[in-house]
Amino acid sequence: MKRIVFLLCIINTFLYSQDYYQVDLDPTGVSQLSIFQDSITSLEVGDEIGIFDANGLTNSGDCSSQTAELLVGAGVWSGEQLELVSIGSIDNCAFGGFQLPGFVSGHPVFIKIYRASQGVEYTATATYSAGTGTFGDLFMAVSELELE
């Protein structure tokens, strides 16, 4: 029985592997939860979800305030509710410290979908059942996505 469970876990890992969106940020202690509800009809099993800040803070360890589009959270849709945690930036420059990369509170959330079955990336417009669609909310719940 243990071998069967182990094999199912290995197969599941390959089926829902995340290859396209890879978050390359260290945790800062600032985060935001995004819940993608199972009511979403536009996603296919295996679609990768990327959460972006179009002007996220990208520098680390200094106070240069560099910004660019930044992937701050990602996951793979399995057809069931998906909880993703996005990484927020830190700015301690006013206190003689430094900055760490991540989303900036108050910026709009941008969502992209990579459909592996087609090899195509889509931008998505979200319908929120909770939250405002900006970084800094306690959490956001996405009830539907329109792929463009």
N, C-alpha and C positions, 0 to 999 in steps of 0.2 A: 504494500500500500504506500509506503514512504517513497518508493521508487517512482510510482505513478504520479504522486503529487509533485515530486521533484521534476519529472519530465514535463508535466503540465506547466510548471513555473518557467522552465527553460523555453518551451514553445511559446508561451505568452510573452516572454521577453523579446523574442524575435519578431512576433507578430506586431507588437506595439512599440517597437524601438523608435527612438527619437534620433533622427539623423540630420534633418534640415535646420532646425532651430536649436542651437546650443548656447545657453546662457553662460557667458564667460565673465561673471562677476563674483567676487567674494561676498558673502553675507555681511551686511553693515549693521544689522540690528534694526533697521527700518524696513518695514515690509507692508504689503497690501495683499489681501486675499481676494481673488477673483473666482467666483463660482460659475461654471458653465453648466446650466441645468439640463437635465435629460429631455426637456421639451424642445430642444433645438433640432430642427428638421433639415437644415441645410448642410449638415456635416455628415461625412462618411466615416465609418470605422477606419482608423489609421491616419486620418487627417491630423496634421500637426498644427497646433495653435501657438502663435507668437504674440506676446504682449510687448508693445513698444512705447517709448517716450520719444517723440519726434525731436526733442531738444533736451535729451537727458544729459546729465553731467558725466563726462567721459574721463576726466583726468583723475589721478590718484596720487596722494602724498604731497600735494602742493596747493597753491591757491590761484591757479591760472584760469579757473572757471571755463574750461573748454566744454562745448556742447555739440552734440550730433545725434542723429537717430540712433537709438540704443535699445537692444533687446534686453528686457528686464525680467521676463518670465516666459515659460514655455511648457508645453505638455502635449500628449497624444490622446486624441479622442477615441474612446472605446465604446461609445454608444450610451454610456452611463454618466451620471453627474461627475464633473471633473473639477477639482479644486487646485488652483495654481497660485503660487505665492510669487509676487514681484518684489524685486530688490530696490530699495530706495537709497538715494544719495545722502551723504553727510557733509555738512559745511560748517566746520569749526574755525574758519579763518578769522572771524571777528574776535575770537578768544585766543588768538596766537597759535591755532592748530592748523589743520589741513583739511582737504576735501577727499571724499571717497565717491566713486562712481555709482550711478543708479538713477531711478526716476526722480523728478523734481515735483514736490507737492504742489498741487494746483494746475499742473499741466494736463492736457487731455490724454486719455488712453487711446492708443491706436492698436487695432488687432489685425493680424494677417493670418491667413490660413494657407498652409502648403498641402496640396492634395497630391500625395505620392503616386496614386494610381494614374494620374495624368501628367505628373511632373510640372504642375502649374502652381504659382503663388497668387493668391487673391487678397485684396484688401477687403475688410469686412466692416459693415455697419452694424452695431450692436443695439439691441433693445434691452434695456435694463429693467429688471423688476425690483432691484434695490441698488442704491448708489447713484452717483451722478455722471459717471463716465470720466471722472478726473482722478488723478492720483491724489491721495490724501484721505479718501474715504476710509471708514473703518473696514468695509468690504464692499464688493460689487457682486451682483448676481445678474448674469446674462441669460435671458430667456429665449432669445432668438438672434441669429446672425444672418445678414444678407450679404452674400458674396458678390463682389464686383470685379 
